[in-house]
Amino acid sequence: MTEISHRYPRVAEYLENEVGFEKWSRCHYPGLRYNITTTNMVESLNSIRIVAMAITAPLTPSRESEFRPRFAQSNGRHTLQLNPVTYHVKGGELEGVVDIFNKTCTCKEFDIDKLPCVHAIAAAHHAQVSVYSLVSPYYTKEYYALAYGETIYPVGSQSQWDVPNEVTTRVVLPREVKERNRGRPKTSRFPSVGEFRKRKNRCGKCGAYGHYKKKCNSQTGSTEGNQPTDVPV
């Protein structure tokens, strides 16, 4: 947020004072979002149900692929037991204090994702506790299969829908469309700060960019050299 305030102060003021952190930041959201969003239709849901029933790993495919690399990252970390359920894990760029009973860590990654961070994995190994027991049950293959366990039928014809009056009478206006500026729209974006802009060769015969003097078809000459120069922005 500090970087946004420095580069875009008006955007930072809008996000902080008008929108609120809980509307766009996962760590400030009051509920549990689990980093999962979907817009699939009925056909896709039924196909997912078949996939969920065939899973052999303890977790869902996406969470398993995210979880596995953390095992290697947790190796070599020094773990100190503070009390029967709390462990201090050192090593790496960030230390962490893990509570394996409440399933929390001071790095907050465990708290937000509900998936053990590298500190929690190291603490679980030290306590001889299964790391999968610390994972939220909503990430397990059992819950994944239950979510799509029942057949989901199509909603049928729109004429048979039972739509409340408050929805049918609601007036939805189209979004405001701003008039486009005259001329051909710009297709190339502006380079970011510190971004290297690829250089193009300039013809030493006609002065145009994009080709060499040997491949120039122009009949006019130029006194400029054929050294490559930057394209003017």
C-alpha positions as CSV (number, residue, x, y, z in Angstrom):
1,M,0.0,0.0,0.0
2,T,2.9,2.3,0.7
3,E,4.1,1.9,-2.9
4,I,0.6,2.6,-4.3
5,S,0.4,5.7,-2.1
6,H,3.8,6.9,-3.4
7,R,3.0,6.3,-7.1
8,Y,-0.7,6.8,-7.3
9,P,-1.9,8.9,-4.3
10,R,-5.5,9.4,-5.6
11,V,-5.9,5.6,-6.2
12,A,-4.6,4.9,-2.7
13,E,-7.0,7.4,-1.1
14,Y,-9.9,5.8,-3.0
15,L,-9.0,2.3,-2.0
16,E,-8.4,3.2,1.6
17,N,-11.2,5.7,2.4
18,E,-14.0,5.0,-0.1
19,V,-13.7,1.3,-1.0
20,G,-12.2,-0.1,2.2
21,F,-9.5,-2.7,2.6
22,E,-12.0,-5.5,3.2
23,K,-13.4,-5.1,-0.4
24,W,-10.2,-5.8,-2.2
25,S,-7.6,-7.3,0.2
26,R,-8.0,-11.0,1.2
27,C,-6.2,-10.5,4.5
28,H,-8.8,-7.8,5.6
29,Y,-11.8,-9.7,4.3
30,P,-14.0,-10.7,7.4
31,G,-15.1,-14.0,6.0
32,L,-13.2,-17.1,4.6
33,R,-12.8,-17.0,0.9
34,Y,-10.3,-19.9,0.5
35,N,-8.9,-18.3,-2.7
36,I,-11.5,-20.1,-4.8
37,T,-13.8,-18.4,-7.4
38,T,-15.8,-20.1,-10.1
39,T,-18.3,-19.1,-12.9
40,N,-18.7,-22.6,-14.3
41,M,-22.1,-23.7,-15.8
42,V,-24.1,-26.8,-15.1
43,E,-22.2,-28.9,-17.6
44,S,-18.9,-28.0,-16.2
45,L,-20.0,-28.8,-12.6
46,N,-21.1,-32.3,-13.6
47,S,-17.7,-33.0,-15.3
48,I,-15.9,-31.7,-12.1
49,R,-17.9,-34.2,-10.0
50,I,-16.5,-37.0,-12.1
51,V,-13.0,-35.7,-11.6
52,A,-13.5,-35.2,-7.9
53,M,-14.5,-38.8,-7.4
54,A,-11.3,-40.1,-9.1
55,I,-8.8,-38.1,-7.0
56,T,-6.3,-40.3,-5.1
57,A,-4.3,-37.6,-3.4
58,P,-5.4,-36.3,0.1
59,L,-6.2,-32.8,-1.2
60,T,-7.7,-31.3,-4.3
61,P,-5.4,-31.1,-7.4
62,S,-4.9,-27.3,-7.2
63,R,-4.2,-27.3,-3.4
64,E,-2.0,-30.4,-3.7
65,S,0.2,-28.8,-6.4
66,E,0.5,-25.7,-4.2
67,F,1.2,-27.7,-1.0
68,R,3.9,-30.1,-2.3
69,P,6.6,-27.5,-3.0
70,R,6.4,-26.3,0.6
71,F,7.8,-29.6,1.9
72,A,11.1,-28.9,0.3
73,Q,11.1,-25.3,1.4
74,S,10.6,-26.4,5.0
75,N,13.7,-28.6,5.1
76,G,16.7,-27.3,7.0
77,R,14.7,-24.9,9.2
78,H,15.5,-24.9,12.9
79,T,12.4,-25.6,15.1
80,L,12.3,-24.8,18.8
81,Q,9.3,-26.0,20.9
82,L,8.0,-23.2,23.2
83,N,5.2,-25.2,24.8
84,P,3.2,-28.4,23.9
85,V,1.4,-26.7,20.9
86,T,3.6,-23.7,20.0
87,Y,6.8,-23.8,18.0
88,H,9.3,-21.2,16.9
89,V,10.6,-21.9,13.4
90,K,13.8,-20.1,12.2
91,G,15.5,-20.1,8.8
92,G,14.7,-18.6,5.5
93,E,13.7,-15.0,4.9
94,L,11.0,-14.9,7.5
95,E,10.7,-16.6,10.9
96,G,7.4,-17.9,12.3
97,V,5.7,-18.8,15.5
98,V,3.3,-21.7,14.9
99,D,0.3,-22.8,17.0
100,I,-0.5,-26.3,15.7
101,F,-3.6,-26.5,17.9
102,N,-5.3,-23.3,16.7
103,K,-3.6,-23.7,13.2
104,T,-2.1,-20.2,13.1
105,C,1.3,-18.7,12.3
106,T,2.7,-15.2,12.7
107,C,3.5,-15.1,9.0
108,K,-0.3,-15.1,8.5
109,E,-0.1,-17.3,5.4
110,F,-1.4,-20.3,7.4
111,D,-4.2,-18.1,8.9
112,I,-5.5,-16.8,5.6
113,D,-5.1,-19.7,3.2
114,K,-6.0,-22.4,5.8
115,L,-3.1,-24.4,4.2
116,P,0.0,-25.0,6.3
117,C,2.9,-22.6,5.5
118,V,6.5,-23.8,5.5
119,H,6.8,-22.9,9.2
120,A,3.7,-25.0,10.1
121,I,5.1,-27.9,8.1
122,A,8.4,-27.7,9.9
123,A,6.6,-27.5,13.2
124,A,4.4,-30.5,12.3
125,H,7.5,-32.6,11.4
126,H,9.1,-31.6,14.7
127,A,6.0,-32.6,16.7
128,Q,5.5,-35.8,14.6
129,V,2.1,-34.6,13.5
130,S,0.6,-35.3,10.1
131,V,0.8,-32.1,8.1
132,Y,-2.5,-33.0,6.4
133,S,-4.2,-32.9,9.7
134,L,-3.5,-29.1,9.8
135,V,-5.2,-28.5,6.4
136,S,-8.7,-27.1,6.3
137,P,-11.2,-30.0,5.5
138,Y,-12.6,-27.9,2.7
139,Y,-9.4,-28.6,0.7
140,T,-9.7,-32.4,1.1
141,K,-10.8,-34.8,-1.6
142,E,-13.8,-35.9,0.5
143,Y,-15.2,-32.4,0.7
144,Y,-14.4,-31.8,-3.0
145,A,-16.4,-34.9,-3.9
146,L,-19.3,-33.9,-1.6
147,A,-19.5,-30.5,-3.2
148,Y,-20.3,-32.2,-6.6
149,G,-21.8,-35.4,-5.2
150,E,-25.3,-34.7,-6.3
151,T,-26.4,-34.4,-9.9
152,I,-26.9,-30.8,-10.9
153,Y,-29.8,-30.5,-13.4
154,P,-30.2,-27.7,-16.0
155,V,-32.5,-24.8,-14.9
156,G,-34.9,-25.4,-17.8
157,S,-36.6,-23.0,-20.1
158,Q,-36.6,-19.3,-19.1
159,S,-40.4,-19.2,-19.4
160,Q,-40.6,-21.6,-16.4
161,W,-38.4,-19.6,-14.1
162,D,-39.9,-18.3,-10.9
163,V,-38.4,-14.8,-10.7
164,P,-39.4,-12.5,-7.8
165,N,-41.2,-9.3,-8.6
166,E,-38.4,-7.2,-7.1
167,V,-36.1,-8.6,-9.7
168,T,-38.4,-8.3,-12.7
169,T,-39.3,-4.7,-11.9
170,R,-35.7,-3.6,-11.3
171,V,-34.4,-1.2,-14.0
172,V,-30.8,-1.9,-14.9
173,L,-29.2,0.9,-16.9
174,P,-26.3,0.3,-19.3
175,R,-22.9,1.5,-18.1
176,E,-21.7,4.9,-19.1
177,V,-19.8,4.8,-22.4
178,K,-17.3,7.6,-22.9
179,E,-16.9,9.0,-26.4
180,R,-13.7,7.8,-28.0
181,N,-11.2,10.3,-29.2
182,R,-10.8,11.0,-32.9
183,G,-8.2,9.2,-34.9
184,R,-6.9,5.7,-34.9
185,P,-6.7,4.1,-31.4
186,K,-3.2,3.5,-30.0
187,T,-2.2,-0.2,-30.2
188,S,1.1,-0.1,-28.4
189,R,1.2,0.5,-24.7
190,F,3.4,3.0,-22.8
191,P,6.5,1.3,-21.4
192,S,6.6,1.0,-17.6
193,V,9.2,2.7,-15.4
194,G,12.5,0.8,-15.9
195,E,11.2,-1.3,-18.8
196,F,13.7,-1.9,-21.7
197,R,12.3,-0.8,-25.0
198,K,13.4,-3.0,-27.9
199,R,15.4,-1.0,-30.5
200,K,14.8,-1.1,-34.2
201,N,17.3,-0.5,-37.0
202,R,17.1,2.7,-39.0
203,C,17.8,2.5,-42.7
204,G,20.8,4.6,-43.7
205,K,19.3,5.3,-47.2
206,C,15.8,6.5,-46.6
207,G,15.9,7.1,-42.9
208,A,12.9,4.8,-42.2
209,Y,12.8,2.3,-39.3
210,G,12.5,-1.5,-39.5
211,H,14.9,-2.4,-42.3
212,Y,18.5,-2.2,-43.4
213,K,20.1,-0.2,-46.2
214,K,20.7,-3.3,-48.3
215,K,17.0,-4.2,-48.2
216,C,15.8,-0.7,-48.9
217,N,13.5,-0.2,-51.9
218,S,13.4,3.5,-51.8
219,Q,14.8,5.5,-54.7
220,T,15.8,8.5,-52.5
221,G,19.0,8.8,-50.7
222,S,20.0,10.1,-47.2
223,T,23.2,11.4,-45.8
224,E,22.5,9.8,-42.3
225,G,24.4,6.9,-41.1
226,N,23.0,3.4,-40.8
227,Q,23.6,3.0,-37.0
228,P,20.6,1.7,-35.1
229,T,18.8,4.3,-33.0
230,D,15.9,4.3,-30.6
231,V,12.4,4.6,-31.9
232,P,10.9,7.9,-30.8
233,V,8.0,7.4,-28.4
